[in-house]
Amino acid sequence: MNKLFYPLFVGLALLNIASCKKNNSAVEKSTNPSGFVTFSTISNSDTISTYYIRSSNNTFKIPVGITNVSDKDRIIQFTYTSATAIRGQQFTAPTSIVIPAGKALDSLTISGMFSGYTAPGRIDTLKISITGGDVPVNPIKNNYIVYLRKYCEVIAAQMTGDYTNTVDYYGGQASSQGPYTATVTNWVSTGPTTATAYIINLGFTSDNGWGPFPPTAPAANPGIQVTFDWTNPAAFKATIASQPYFNDGSGISKISATTGTFSSCDNSITLPCSVLYAGNGKTYVTTTVLKR
């Protein structure tokens, strides 16, 4: 009887020890997870981005990674710093996220507030920092910079029509003949982010010795052809090719090729212009700003 009991006792004891080691290993793994948390980007230079906030409420996601996997949920904490953007007015974002057990990668989601950007061209700098939680912070990539700016879709119906507050600038000074009305018409889409149109009465003022244009002048009918390109969301371009400008009886004056800018948020177009006037052979430089 004793001979049979002894091996059985030893076997149970060994099984119990193995079970304890296994349980202790699980406890160590869940209560003392090793590794660091960081913004999961390829390089340090990738920790700077621009977030274009659209009326469609698009969000901006930043990958957050931990260098190991744990069998328990882990909390990652964040802080937000900006000289101009206010949380709850220009953007919303959580102060912490939970990376679930079994995962080492998740995302921090930033939601821009389209209504918080009323000033044309406003850009806010937002610094996001990993500041704590259940995992030590990697000091190398624990900060992320996001530039927040409003993006307005380019819609033909909103870009065409009369710009009743158009002003010509000569040497930086506004013309005494304005504001006046210039018109954008004949908008034709040429691609997903390009289009052509005509501007009627561009440079309508007479500060340079010509104008208003007669109805038969190229500047008035059908107008000056312009190409709009918004492929780069940070730089909307309006381009004029060299073309006939007008004829006031002294010959055909020409406008040189030039590239300006436009905004679909406030419906404005800015075009620096250089005109070779047939009347005296001189070149005149102006900047025309079309506004509603």
C-alpha positions in Angstrom: 0.0 0.0 0.0 2.8 2.5 1.0 4.7 1.5 -2.1 1.8 2.5 -4.3 1.1 5.7 -2.4 4.6 7.1 -2.5 4.9 7.4 -6.4 1.4 8.8 -6.6 2.3 11.4 -4.0 5.5 12.4 -5.8 3.6 12.7 -9.0 1.0 14.9 -7.6 3.6 17.1 -5.9 5.5 17.6 -9.2 2.2 18.4 -11.0 1.4 21.0 -8.4 4.8 22.7 -8.6 4.5 22.8 -12.4 1.1 24.4 -12.1 2.4 27.0 -9.7 5.2 27.9 -12.0 2.8 28.3 -14.9 0.4 30.5 -12.8 3.3 32.6 -11.5 4.5 33.1 -15.1 1.1 34.4 -16.1 1.0 36.7 -13.1 4.4 38.2 -13.9 3.4 38.7 -17.6 0.2 40.5 -16.7 1.4 42.7 -13.8 4.9 43.5 -15.1 4.7 43.8 -18.8 8.0 45.0 -20.3 8.5 47.3 -23.2 7.8 50.9 -24.1 4.9 52.8 -25.7 5.6 55.1 -28.6 4.0 56.8 -31.6 4.4 54.0 -34.2 6.0 55.7 -37.2 8.9 54.7 -39.4 11.1 57.6 -38.4 11.2 60.6 -36.2 10.5 62.8 -39.2 7.1 61.0 -39.7 5.9 62.5 -36.4 4.8 65.7 -38.1 1.6 65.8 -40.2 -1.1 68.2 -41.6 -4.7 67.4 -40.8 -7.1 68.9 -43.3 -10.5 69.3 -41.5 -13.4 68.8 -43.8 -17.1 69.4 -43.4 -17.6 65.7 -43.7 -16.2 65.3 -40.2 -13.2 63.3 -41.3 -10.9 62.2 -38.5 -7.1 61.9 -38.1 -5.6 58.7 -36.7 -2.1 58.4 -35.2 -0.7 54.9 -34.7 0.4 54.1 -31.1 2.4 51.0 -30.5 3.9 49.0 -27.6 7.0 46.9 -28.0 5.4 43.8 -26.5 2.1 42.0 -26.2 0.3 41.5 -22.8 -2.6 39.4 -21.7 -4.2 42.4 -20.0 -5.6 45.7 -21.3 -3.2 48.7 -21.0 -4.0 52.3 -20.7 -2.0 55.0 -22.6 -2.4 58.7 -21.5 -2.0 61.8 -23.6 -1.8 65.6 -23.2 -2.4 68.3 -25.9 -0.6 71.6 -26.2 -1.4 74.5 -28.6 -1.0 78.2 -28.5 -4.2 78.7 -30.5 -6.2 75.5 -30.9 -8.6 74.8 -28.0 -9.8 71.3 -27.2 -13.5 71.3 -27.6 -13.5 74.3 -30.0 -11.0 73.4 -32.8 -10.7 69.7 -32.1 -11.7 66.9 -29.8 -9.5 64.0 -28.6 -9.4 61.6 -25.7 -7.0 61.9 -22.8 -6.3 58.2 -22.9 -6.9 55.1 -25.0 -6.9 51.4 -24.1 -4.8 48.9 -26.0 -6.6 45.6 -25.6 -5.0 42.5 -24.3 -3.2 40.6 -27.0 -2.6 43.7 -29.1 0.5 45.9 -29.4 -0.8 48.5 -31.9 -3.8 50.8 -31.8 -4.7 54.4 -32.9 -5.3 57.7 -31.3 -8.2 59.5 -33.1 -8.3 63.3 -33.4 -11.5 64.9 -34.6 -11.3 68.4 -36.1 -14.2 70.8 -35.7 -15.0 72.4 -39.1 -17.1 75.1 -37.4 -14.1 76.1 -35.3 -12.2 77.5 -38.3 -13.9 80.7 -39.5 -10.8 82.8 -40.4 -9.5 82.1 -43.9 -6.1 80.4 -44.0 -6.0 79.7 -40.3 -3.5 77.0 -39.3 -3.1 75.8 -35.7 -0.1 73.8 -34.4 -1.1 71.0 -32.0 1.5 69.1 -30.0 0.4 65.7 -28.7 2.5 63.9 -26.1 2.3 60.4 -24.6 2.6 61.2 -20.9 1.8 58.0 -18.9 -0.3 55.0 -18.4 0.4 51.4 -17.8 3.5 51.2 -20.0 6.8 53.2 -19.7 7.1 55.9 -22.4 9.7 55.8 -25.1 11.4 59.2 -24.8 12.4 59.1 -28.5 9.0 59.2 -30.2 6.6 60.4 -27.5 5.6 63.7 -29.2 3.6 64.2 -32.4 3.0 67.6 -34.1 -0.2 68.0 -36.1 -1.0 71.2 -38.2 -4.8 71.7 -38.1 -6.3 73.6 -41.1 -9.7 73.9 -42.7 -10.3 72.3 -46.1 -13.2 73.4 -48.3 -14.3 71.3 -51.2 -14.0 73.1 -54.6 -17.5 73.3 -56.0 -18.1 74.9 -59.4 -21.4 76.5 -58.4 -19.6 78.3 -55.5 -16.6 79.4 -57.5 -18.4 80.8 -60.5 -20.5 84.0 -60.7 -19.9 87.7 -59.9 -17.1 88.8 -57.6 -18.5 92.2 -56.6 -15.7 93.3 -54.4 -12.8 92.8 -56.8 -9.8 95.2 -56.3 -6.7 95.9 -58.4 -3.5 96.7 -56.5 -0.7 98.8 -58.1 2.6 98.8 -56.2 0.8 97.4 -53.2 -1.8 100.2 -53.2 -5.5 99.6 -53.9 -6.8 101.3 -57.0 -9.1 104.3 -56.5 -11.3 102.9 -59.2 -12.6 99.9 -57.2 -14.1 97.8 -56.0 -15.7 96.6 -59.1 -17.3 93.4 -60.4 -15.4 90.6 -62.2 -17.1 87.4 -63.2 -15.9 83.8 -63.3 -17.8 81.8 -65.9 -17.6 78.7 -68.2 -16.2 76.4 -65.5 -15.1 73.1 -67.1 -13.7 70.2 -65.0 -10.5 68.7 -66.5 -9.8 66.2 -63.8 -10.6 65.3 -60.2 -8.7 68.3 -58.9 -8.4 70.6 -62.0 -10.6 72.9 -64.0 -10.6 75.7 -66.5 -12.7 78.9 -66.5 -12.8 82.4 -67.8 -12.5 85.6 -65.8 -14.4 88.6 -67.4 -13.2 92.1 -66.6 -10.0 91.1 -65.0 -8.0 94.3 -64.2 -11.0 96.5 -65.1 -9.7 99.7 -63.5 -8.1 102.5 -65.5 -5.1 103.3 -63.3 -2.7 102.3 -66.1 -4.3 104.4 -68.7 -6.8 101.9 -70.1 -10.2 100.6 -69.2 -13.0 100.2 -68.6 -12.8 97.5 -71.4 -15.1 97.8 -74.3 -17.6 94.8 -74.5 -15.7 93.4 -77.6 -12.3 93.4 -75.8 -10.8 89.9 -75.1 -10.7 90.9 -71.4 -14.4 91.4 -71.3 -15.6 88.9 -73.9 -15.2 86.0 -73.4 -12.6 86.8 -70.8 -9.2 85.6 -69.7 -8.8 81.8 -69.5 -7.6 80.5 -66.1 -6.6 77.0 -65.0 -7.5 76.0 -61.4 -5.5 73.3 -59.7 -6.2 72.1 -56.1 -4.2 68.8 -56.3 -2.0 70.0 -53.4 -4.4 70.8 -50.5 -1.8 73.2 -49.1 -1.5 75.2 -52.3 -4.5 75.9 -54.5 -3.2 77.4 -57.7 -4.8 79.7 -60.4 -2.7 79.9 -63.5 -3.0 82.2 -66.6 -1.2 81.3 -69.8 0.2 84.1 -72.0 -2.7 85.3 -74.1 -4.3 88.4 -75.8 -5.7 90.7 -73.2 -7.5 93.6 -74.9 -7.5 96.0 -77.8 -8.4 99.6 -77.1 -7.6 100.7 -80.6 -3.9 100.9 -80.2 -3.3 97.2 -80.9 -3.6 93.9 -79.0 -2.1 94.1 -75.5 -1.0 90.8 -74.0 -1.0 89.4 -70.5 2.0 87.3 -69.5 1.8 83.8 -68.0 1.4 83.9 -64.2 0.4 81.8 -61.3 -1.7 83.0 -58.4 -3.8 81.4 -55.7 -7.4 80.8 -54.8 -9.5 79.8 -51.8 -12.6 77.7 -51.9 -13.3 78.6 -48.2 -13.9 82.3 -48.8 -14.2 82.2 -52.6 -11.4 84.5 -53.4 -8.9 84.5 -56.3 -5.5 86.4 -56.3 -3.7 86.9 -59.6 -0.5 88.8 -60.1 -0.6 90.2 -63.6 2.0 91.6 -66.0 0.6 93.3 -69.1 2.4 94.5 -72.2 0.4 97.5 -73.3 0.3 98.0 -77.1 -0.4 101.7 -76.7 3.2 102.6 -75.5 5.1 99.3 -75.4 5.4 99.4 -71.6 4.8 96.6 -69.2 2.4 97.2 -66.3 2.3 95.1 -63.2 -0.8 94.7 -61.0 -2.3 92.2 -58.5 -6.0 91.6 -58.8 -7.9 90.1 -55.9 -11.4 88.8 -56.7 -13.8 88.7 -53.7 -17.5 88.3 -53.3 
